């Protein structure tokens, strides 16, 4: 495991007997990157996170967090990590402001201006009693407590659940700002478009097994894109036959439709011999890519 990694695991395994946990998770999260940890509910995302933070103990394998051992150095790890659990509980009788002040005191003090700025950006009413808040508004308070002490590592488990689209956009901005400040973000999610926006790399977990870790850009190459070309006049179908990576070719007069896997360069060079008036490309979403991996490794998620 790399000594410079913010998070590193080697063969990390947690068994619950007959219930599925995680099996032989080996990965490394670089300092200063935003790492997306993707999988449906029950895939093992939360189990992995809870093991990293020593809320549960691994059955086998080893992990380091900020170069520290989760079992031996758990207090120091918790001091340096901003954590938002997937099931976030609050003290209902407190106001959001009192709750955050309580946690700020536990951390030895937090700049109140930082708290107020985060609350303003996330549109969070800190003076309302927590018991009166909706799920989304409670989630905002959870995000504030994770970000407010500007930790070197943020571990966020399904952080956007319950947030409206405007606040989700603000959250994405906060993540990118954290990366620019040199913080590391480990973001667990099944909301694939959001990791496309903010993550540098993505790990996909299925039924407790880590399927792949790849750059977000490289991940897109695993699925095909749909291309539609419009020409000034009809083109011969033979001009596009047998091009590498081109499938499902349909030539109808001055319109060519096909799917392309990998590089579109051969198709573009073939099209350049004619007068092109329009090109439509439907890029694969990360959800399509996610399902591609599930199809490759077994049944698709429910």
Order of alpha helices (4+ residues) and beta strands (2+ residues): beta-beta-beta-alpha-beta-beta-alpha-beta-alpha-alpha-alpha-beta-alpha-beta-alpha-beta-beta-alpha-beta-beta-beta-alpha-beta-alpha
